[in-house]
Amino acid sequence: MSDMAEDFRALQELRQARHQNWKADNLAILAQAGIPCRATNHHECICFREAGKPKVDFYPSTGRWRVVGGVSETFSGGATAFLAWYRKQEMPK
């Protein structure tokens, strides 16, 4: 195997480990928050569907979230930033 291939494999393994750590940390923070949500695909996506709030999908392995059916903007910052953002949200009347 060439040096480039070994370097690439090592970088991939580091990336996977980093994302697993982020996922574990973010899931722990969300569990403590007590906000109703539903996990899909083995916790690859956490769906927030609370009355009076926008529908949001949170991705714990990256710490990013998107509003479902909203503008195609992706927010980032991890579970702590997401919870601060989500608690401020209200659906327009």
Biotite code that builds the C-alpha atoms (Angstrom):
import biotite.structure as struc

atoms = struc.array([
    struc.Atom([0.000, 0.000, 0.000], chain_id="A", res_id=1, res_name="MET", atom_name="CA", element="C"),
    struc.Atom([1.315, 3.434, -0.856], chain_id="A", res_id=2, res_name="SER", atom_name="CA", element="C"),
    struc.Atom([2.036, 6.120, 1.702], chain_id="A", res_id=3, res_name="ASP", atom_name="CA", element="C"),
    struc.Atom([-0.834, 8.235, 0.370], chain_id="A", res_id=4, res_name="MET", atom_name="CA", element="C"),
    struc.Atom([-3.316, 5.401, 0.807], chain_id="A", res_id=5, res_name="ALA", atom_name="CA", element="C"),
    struc.Atom([-2.114, 4.762, 4.362], chain_id="A", res_id=6, res_name="GLU", atom_name="CA", element="C"),
    struc.Atom([-2.357, 8.465, 5.179], chain_id="A", res_id=7, res_name="ASP", atom_name="CA", element="C"),
    struc.Atom([-5.880, 8.611, 3.751], chain_id="A", res_id=8, res_name="PHE", atom_name="CA", element="C"),
    struc.Atom([-6.973, 5.566, 5.748], chain_id="A", res_id=9, res_name="ARG", atom_name="CA", element="C"),
    struc.Atom([-5.508, 7.078, 8.935], chain_id="A", res_id=10, res_name="ALA", atom_name="CA", element="C"),
    struc.Atom([-7.343, 10.359, 8.317], chain_id="A", res_id=11, res_name="LEU", atom_name="CA", element="C"),
    struc.Atom([-10.609, 8.479, 7.723], chain_id="A", res_id=12, res_name="GLN", atom_name="CA", element="C"),
    struc.Atom([-10.203, 6.587, 10.987], chain_id="A", res_id=13, res_name="GLU", atom_name="CA", element="C"),
    struc.Atom([-9.525, 9.840, 12.874], chain_id="A", res_id=14, res_name="LEU", atom_name="CA", element="C"),
    struc.Atom([-12.598, 11.442, 11.297], chain_id="A", res_id=15, res_name="ARG", atom_name="CA", element="C"),
    struc.Atom([-14.803, 8.496, 12.226], chain_id="A", res_id=16, res_name="GLN", atom_name="CA", element="C"),
    struc.Atom([-13.553, 8.526, 15.812], chain_id="A", res_id=17, res_name="ALA", atom_name="CA", element="C"),
    struc.Atom([-14.113, 12.299, 16.064], chain_id="A", res_id=18, res_name="ARG", atom_name="CA", element="C"),
    struc.Atom([-17.687, 11.953, 14.767], chain_id="A", res_id=19, res_name="HIS", atom_name="CA", element="C"),
    struc.Atom([-18.418, 9.090, 17.183], chain_id="A", res_id=20, res_name="GLN", atom_name="CA", element="C"),
    struc.Atom([-17.218, 11.271, 20.071], chain_id="A", res_id=21, res_name="ASN", atom_name="CA", element="C"),
    struc.Atom([-19.379, 14.171, 18.899], chain_id="A", res_id=22, res_name="TRP", atom_name="CA", element="C"),
    struc.Atom([-22.358, 11.837, 18.555], chain_id="A", res_id=23, res_name="LYS", atom_name="CA", element="C"),
    struc.Atom([-21.992, 10.468, 22.093], chain_id="A", res_id=24, res_name="ALA", atom_name="CA", element="C"),
    struc.Atom([-21.534, 13.952, 23.573], chain_id="A", res_id=25, res_name="ASP", atom_name="CA", element="C"),
    struc.Atom([-24.457, 15.456, 21.650], chain_id="A", res_id=26, res_name="ASN", atom_name="CA", element="C"),
    struc.Atom([-26.812, 12.582, 22.490], chain_id="A", res_id=27, res_name="LEU", atom_name="CA", element="C"),
    struc.Atom([-25.971, 12.918, 26.198], chain_id="A", res_id=28, res_name="ALA", atom_name="CA", element="C"),
    struc.Atom([-26.703, 16.657, 26.121], chain_id="A", res_id=29, res_name="ILE", atom_name="CA", element="C"),
    struc.Atom([-30.007, 16.118, 24.287], chain_id="A", res_id=30, res_name="LEU", atom_name="CA", element="C"),
    struc.Atom([-31.060, 13.391, 26.718], chain_id="A", res_id=31, res_name="ALA", atom_name="CA", element="C"),
    struc.Atom([-30.555, 15.751, 29.659], chain_id="A", res_id=32, res_name="GLN", atom_name="CA", element="C"),
    struc.Atom([-32.564, 18.533, 27.997], chain_id="A", res_id=33, res_name="ALA", atom_name="CA", element="C"),
    struc.Atom([-35.898, 16.748, 28.373], chain_id="A", res_id=34, res_name="GLY", atom_name="CA", element="C"),
    struc.Atom([-37.293, 18.032, 25.074], chain_id="A", res_id=35, res_name="ILE", atom_name="CA", element="C"),
    struc.Atom([-39.524, 15.523, 23.267], chain_id="A", res_id=36, res_name="PRO", atom_name="CA", element="C"),
    struc.Atom([-37.834, 14.090, 20.191], chain_id="A", res_id=37, res_name="CYS", atom_name="CA", element="C"),
    struc.Atom([-37.612, 10.902, 18.136], chain_id="A", res_id=38, res_name="ARG", atom_name="CA", element="C"),
    struc.Atom([-34.467, 9.141, 16.970], chain_id="A", res_id=39, res_name="ALA", atom_name="CA", element="C"),
    struc.Atom([-34.253, 7.607, 13.511], chain_id="A", res_id=40, res_name="THR", atom_name="CA", element="C"),
    struc.Atom([-31.675, 5.416, 11.757], chain_id="A", res_id=41, res_name="ASN", atom_name="CA", element="C"),
    struc.Atom([-29.816, 4.371, 14.920], chain_id="A", res_id=42, res_name="HIS", atom_name="CA", element="C"),
    struc.Atom([-29.595, 7.966, 16.204], chain_id="A", res_id=43, res_name="HIS", atom_name="CA", element="C"),
    struc.Atom([-28.233, 9.290, 12.905], chain_id="A", res_id=44, res_name="GLU", atom_name="CA", element="C"),
    struc.Atom([-30.997, 11.895, 12.954], chain_id="A", res_id=45, res_name="CYS", atom_name="CA", element="C"),
    struc.Atom([-33.003, 13.231, 15.893], chain_id="A", res_id=46, res_name="ILE", atom_name="CA", element="C"),
    struc.Atom([-36.391, 14.649, 14.876], chain_id="A", res_id=47, res_name="CYS", atom_name="CA", element="C"),
    struc.Atom([-37.940, 17.449, 16.923], chain_id="A", res_id=48, res_name="PHE", atom_name="CA", element="C"),
    struc.Atom([-41.685, 17.794, 16.294], chain_id="A", res_id=49, res_name="ARG", atom_name="CA", element="C"),
    struc.Atom([-43.071, 19.912, 19.120], chain_id="A", res_id=50, res_name="GLU", atom_name="CA", element="C"),
    struc.Atom([-46.306, 21.902, 18.813], chain_id="A", res_id=51, res_name="ALA", atom_name="CA", element="C"),
    struc.Atom([-45.641, 25.603, 18.375], chain_id="A", res_id=52, res_name="GLY", atom_name="CA", element="C"),
    struc.Atom([-42.061, 25.030, 17.208], chain_id="A", res_id=53, res_name="LYS", atom_name="CA", element="C"),
    struc.Atom([-40.577, 24.476, 13.765], chain_id="A", res_id=54, res_name="PRO", atom_name="CA", element="C"),
    struc.Atom([-39.906, 20.902, 12.656], chain_id="A", res_id=55, res_name="LYS", atom_name="CA", element="C"),
    struc.Atom([-36.162, 20.365, 13.018], chain_id="A", res_id=56, res_name="VAL", atom_name="CA", element="C"),
    struc.Atom([-33.784, 17.481, 12.278], chain_id="A", res_id=57, res_name="ASP", atom_name="CA", element="C"),
    struc.Atom([-30.599, 17.369, 14.367], chain_id="A", res_id=58, res_name="PHE", atom_name="CA", element="C"),
    struc.Atom([-27.590, 15.268, 13.334], chain_id="A", res_id=59, res_name="TYR", atom_name="CA", element="C"),
    struc.Atom([-25.602, 14.317, 16.462], chain_id="A", res_id=60, res_name="PRO", atom_name="CA", element="C"),
    struc.Atom([-22.495, 13.031, 14.686], chain_id="A", res_id=61, res_name="SER", atom_name="CA", element="C"),
    struc.Atom([-21.875, 16.472, 13.140], chain_id="A", res_id=62, res_name="THR", atom_name="CA", element="C"),
    struc.Atom([-23.717, 18.779, 15.544], chain_id="A", res_id=63, res_name="GLY", atom_name="CA", element="C"),
    struc.Atom([-25.689, 20.328, 12.679], chain_id="A", res_id=64, res_name="ARG", atom_name="CA", element="C"),
    struc.Atom([-29.413, 20.875, 12.242], chain_id="A", res_id=65, res_name="TRP", atom_name="CA", element="C"),
    struc.Atom([-31.916, 21.880, 9.573], chain_id="A", res_id=66, res_name="ARG", atom_name="CA", element="C"),
    struc.Atom([-35.468, 23.179, 9.647], chain_id="A", res_id=67, res_name="VAL", atom_name="CA", element="C"),
    struc.Atom([-37.665, 20.744, 7.723], chain_id="A", res_id=68, res_name="VAL", atom_name="CA", element="C"),
    struc.Atom([-39.423, 22.436, 4.845], chain_id="A", res_id=69, res_name="GLY", atom_name="CA", element="C"),
    struc.Atom([-37.773, 25.744, 5.628], chain_id="A", res_id=70, res_name="GLY", atom_name="CA", element="C"),
    struc.Atom([-34.957, 27.579, 3.957], chain_id="A", res_id=71, res_name="VAL", atom_name="CA", element="C"),
    struc.Atom([-32.140, 25.305, 2.905], chain_id="A", res_id=72, res_name="SER", atom_name="CA", element="C"),
    struc.Atom([-29.787, 26.632, 5.573], chain_id="A", res_id=73, res_name="GLU", atom_name="CA", element="C"),
    struc.Atom([-27.790, 24.273, 7.759], chain_id="A", res_id=74, res_name="THR", atom_name="CA", element="C"),
    struc.Atom([-26.937, 25.472, 11.251], chain_id="A", res_id=75, res_name="PHE", atom_name="CA", element="C"),
    struc.Atom([-24.012, 24.173, 13.293], chain_id="A", res_id=76, res_name="SER", atom_name="CA", element="C"),
    struc.Atom([-22.583, 24.389, 16.776], chain_id="A", res_id=77, res_name="GLY", atom_name="CA", element="C"),
    struc.Atom([-23.440, 21.133, 18.525], chain_id="A", res_id=78, res_name="GLY", atom_name="CA", element="C"),
    struc.Atom([-26.241, 20.180, 20.890], chain_id="A", res_id=79, res_name="ALA", atom_name="CA", element="C"),
    struc.Atom([-25.709, 23.075, 23.294], chain_id="A", res_id=80, res_name="THR", atom_name="CA", element="C"),
    struc.Atom([-26.003, 25.667, 20.522], chain_id="A", res_id=81, res_name="ALA", atom_name="CA", element="C"),
    struc.Atom([-28.958, 23.795, 19.026], chain_id="A", res_id=82, res_name="PHE", atom_name="CA", element="C"),
    struc.Atom([-30.860, 23.751, 22.320], chain_id="A", res_id=83, res_name="LEU", atom_name="CA", element="C"),
    struc.Atom([-30.269, 27.468, 22.861], chain_id="A", res_id=84, res_name="ALA", atom_name="CA", element="C"),
    struc.Atom([-31.529, 28.152, 19.324], chain_id="A", res_id=85, res_name="TRP", atom_name="CA", element="C"),
    struc.Atom([-34.491, 25.746, 19.569], chain_id="A", res_id=86, res_name="TYR", atom_name="CA", element="C"),
    struc.Atom([-35.764, 27.133, 22.886], chain_id="A", res_id=87, res_name="ARG", atom_name="CA", element="C"),
    struc.Atom([-36.054, 30.589, 21.287], chain_id="A", res_id=88, res_name="LYS", atom_name="CA", element="C"),
    struc.Atom([-38.061, 29.394, 18.294], chain_id="A", res_id=89, res_name="GLN", atom_name="CA", element="C"),
    struc.Atom([-41.775, 30.030, 17.890], chain_id="A", res_id=90, res_name="GLU", atom_name="CA", element="C"),
    struc.Atom([-43.932, 29.305, 14.899], chain_id="A", res_id=91, res_name="MET", atom_name="CA", element="C"),
    struc.Atom([-45.207, 32.448, 13.148], chain_id="A", res_id=92, res_name="PRO", atom_name="CA", element="C"),
    struc.Atom([-48.892, 33.094, 13.721], chain_id="A", res_id=93, res_name="LYS", atom_name="CA", element="C"),
])
